[in-house]
Amino acid sequence: MDMGCLLSKRCTFIKSSQEDDSLDSQSKKQTEFQYIDGRRFHNAKNVVYHLPIDEDEIDRLHIQHFLIRYIWQSNFSAPVEHNLSKPGARILDIGCGPASWSFDIATTYPLSQVIGLDISSYQPNQIKPGNFEFIRADAQKGLPFDDNTFDFVFQRFLFFGYTKEKWSYVINEIVRVLKPGGFLELSEPSNIIDGGPATQCLWNYGEAELLKKRGGDFDAYQKLEKYLQEQGKLEKLKKEVKKSYFGKKHNNLELSKVNTGNVINALFSLKPFLTKTLQVSDEEYDELVKTCEKELFELDSYYYLVRAYASKVTDNNSNESIIQSNL
């Protein structure tokens, strides 16, 4: 399937944030948000998440969703297709952001009930699937649902949102709200591998250091199956890995360009924080990002996308674990 065609389909799920009442109402809460260089960020010191919450970032996240879906050729890997098609199937998307994945799933499985959960509300209010509901909450403080509520719980790229110490707690909460036999799936990206000096400086050092200072875990992708194995109430554990390139040597040049653009846009979004972490001026930072863009395209740089999933046990049997990885 053509990547450009996939990206164009994002218009099916989003509406201009100029018409989004949730953005307008949230922007008025000055104690909750701060504006830096014209971008809106969380204003709480104890929040790990440090990407902006504004129109430009929402656009990037929508594109990122379709990019990831294209790389995997699916929205999830857990064997839940049949169950999600049943009337009343309940699905939870933790850290849903602008609800790209949630809307996609709600549209694909119209008989299901999809709930998106996030610490901030920036989903379109006026155009959304009728079977989607948003709940504002912080998963690190507990999931506001009864035991045995969901058939499928999905979370993606929460290395940017959780402290290292909270991962096990959140997974325990996910298992609590899962129905017996229900599946959870975790998905995280690796760092950038075989990047040039500017790429290493900005991402594998700068962002890793910034995330560490905020309590996050840059290497969460390496620990997903460990967290699931140690939980104690999960079986049918499996891990899958996709390798995706940035450079011109890749056989899908369009995909490489979208991959590269996603990283570069994220780096520009992180500029207010990374300039301080790296102790560089705005001009020096811009030059680093430009060099990084060239490196990603010219070198054979790549990264891994990792998915790990498991099912909640239906009895007291010991865990069944099937680990498949090429890391």
PEQUIBEL-V386794 format. One record per pair of residues at least 4 apart in sequence whose C-alpha atoms are under 6 Angstrom apart, sorted by the first residue. I is the first residue (numbers start at 1). J is the second residue. If there is no record, write none. Layout:
I | J
I | J
//
This chain:
20 | 124
22 | 122
23 | 122
32 | 43
33 | 41
33 | 42
33 | 43
34 | 40
34 | 41
34 | 43
35 | 39
35 | 40
40 | 52
40 | 53
40 | 54
41 | 52
41 | 53
48 | 161
48 | 214
49 | 160
49 | 161
62 | 100
69 | 73
69 | 74
69 | 75
84 | 89
85 | 109
87 | 111
87 | 112
88 | 112
89 | 112
89 | 113
90 | 112
90 | 113
90 | 150
90 | 151
91 | 114
91 | 150
91 | 152
91 | 153
92 | 114
92 | 115
92 | 153
93 | 116
93 | 154
93 | 155
94 | 117
94 | 155
95 | 117
95 | 118
96 | 116
96 | 117
96 | 118
98 | 122
98 | 123
99 | 103
99 | 123
102 | 106
105 | 109
106 | 110
106 | 114
113 | 131
114 | 132
115 | 132
115 | 133
115 | 134
116 | 134
117 | 134
117 | 135
117 | 136
118 | 136
118 | 137
119 | 136
119 | 137
119 | 138
139 | 143
140 | 170
147 | 176
147 | 177
148 | 177
148 | 178
148 | 179
149 | 177
149 | 178
149 | 179
150 | 178
150 | 179
151 | 179
151 | 182
152 | 182
152 | 183
152 | 184
153 | 184
154 | 184
154 | 185
155 | 186
156 | 186
156 | 187
156 | 188
157 | 188
159 | 217
159 | 220
162 | 216
163 | 215
163 | 216
164 | 216
164 | 217
178 | 182
180 | 312
180 | 313
180 | 314
181 | 311
181 | 312
181 | 313
181 | 314
182 | 311
182 | 312
183 | 310
183 | 311
184 | 309
184 | 310
185 | 308
185 | 309
186 | 307
186 | 308
187 | 306
187 | 307
188 | 221
188 | 306
189 | 221
189 | 304
189 | 305
190 | 221
190 | 303
190 | 304
192 | 302
192 | 303
193 | 301
193 | 302
193 | 303
194 | 301
195 | 199
195 | 301
196 | 295
198 | 288
198 | 292
199 | 203
199 | 292
200 | 204
201 | 205
201 | 206
202 | 206
203 | 207
204 | 208
205 | 209
207 | 211
208 | 218
211 | 216
212 | 216
225 | 229
233 | 312
233 | 313
234 | 310
234 | 311
234 | 312
234 | 313
234 | 319
235 | 310
235 | 311
235 | 313
235 | 319
235 | 320
236 | 310
236 | 311
236 | 320
236 | 321
237 | 309
237 | 310
237 | 321
237 | 322
238 | 308
238 | 309
238 | 322
238 | 323
239 | 307
239 | 308
239 | 323
239 | 324
240 | 306
240 | 307
241 | 305
241 | 306
242 | 304
242 | 305
243 | 303
243 | 304
244 | 302
244 | 303
245 | 301
245 | 302
246 | 256
246 | 259
246 | 260
246 | 296
246 | 297
246 | 301
246 | 302
247 | 256
247 | 296
247 | 297
247 | 298
247 | 299
247 | 300
248 | 253
248 | 297
261 | 265
271 | 275
274 | 278
275 | 279
275 | 280
280 | 284
294 | 298
295 | 299
296 | 301
//
